Amino acid sequence: MEKLISISQVSKLLNIINPKTEKPSNYTLRYWEKQFKQIKPIIIKKRRYYSEKQINVIRLIKFLLKDKGMTIIGVKKVL
């Protein structure tokens, strides 16, 4: 059985945090889910959980968008 991590834990792990409230920016992950078909969380009782493989995809997306300054269209082409 693969270890699953909740959306808030993934936000904290990847430092996707709202600087004003210092709370996890889960809406960012939900938006990326709509944009990138590679992100498919497992939904259990209406809560999102991500596998290690999913987290690595999200990590790559975050790196390309935030660190490399790519657009969403550009990242889609890379993936």
HELIX and SHEET records of a PDB file:
HELIX    1   1 ILE A    7  LEU A   13  1                                   7    
HELIX    2   2 ASN A   26  GLN A   35  1                                  10    
HELIX    3   3 GLU A   52  LYS A   62  1                                  11    
HELIX    4   4 PHE A   63  ASP A   67  3                                   5    
HELIX    5   5 ILE A   72  VAL A   78  1                                   7    
SHEET    1   A 3 ILE A   5  SER A   6  0                                        
SHEET    2   A 3 ARG A  47  TYR A  50 -1                                        
SHEET    3   A 3 ILE A  42  ILE A  44 -1                                        
END                                                                             
